[in-house]
Amino acid sequence: MSGVAVRLLRPASQETYDKVFGMVYVGLMANVLLAVGCSPLLLALAVVRDPLASWPFFVVLSGFCAPALAGVFGCFAALGDGPPTVWRPFVTAYRRAAGRAVAVWFGGAAVVAVLAFDAVAVARTSWGPALVPFFVTASVLVVATVIAVVLVLATGSNPVRVRALLWPCLCLVARRWYLGLANVVVLGLAVAIVLAQPLVGLLVACAPLLYVVFGNSRAITAPLSGQ
């Protein structure tokens, strides 16, 4: 027992400390770069009192989040490849995925908006509540697919068209639906924290939550790792 206690109390190696502090540094800096990338949306949310009344405007501004999210995924993908770096992998992934990520982001937003309108219209009928699970499931599938496509665009070694990724990512998300559902829940939690406590959400909570999304999406898109 004494030997076990000694091993448990023994200080960790310098390499372990370096890895821990490196991950903390990457997480904090990724939060800062994410906030900068999404700053137009964040500033508008801070100024407008009722965002729901102007939701089309905020949907357009949310397009800034797509390349910023790709940049954060690039930072996470670079973890373990030498000393911890943030700026270069963020900028590389941002530039690599920017245009295509925005396109798939707006495409997903349009589909979710149509599903939401259809759900509201159908809910007014007597048989509408029976279709609510379909609209919710379809929306979750679309959001999870958009995240998976953005990840592949940000971390893929070869340039690829969005059209060539949509169907494979949709099938992979449907196959591992539990990971896609977890991603949507975690993203919803991140958004809720940012809206409730912007400073805590942007500087502390976003990176750990997005790392969970990154890990799940990487597991989903593992068969496309060669893209």
Protein Blocks (a to p, Z undefined) as FASTA:
>chain_A
ZZmmmmmmpccdfklmmmmmmmmmmmmmmmmmmmmmmmmmmmmmmmpmblmlmmmmmmmm
mmmmmmmmmmmmmmmmmgoiajadfklmmmmmmmmmmmmmmmmmmmmmmmmmmmmmmmmm
mmmpmklmmmmmmmmmmmmmmmmmmmmmmmmmmmpmbdcdfklmmmmmmmmmmmmmmlmm
mmmmmmmmmmmmmmmmmmlmmmmmmmmmmmmmmmmmmmmmmmmmmZZ
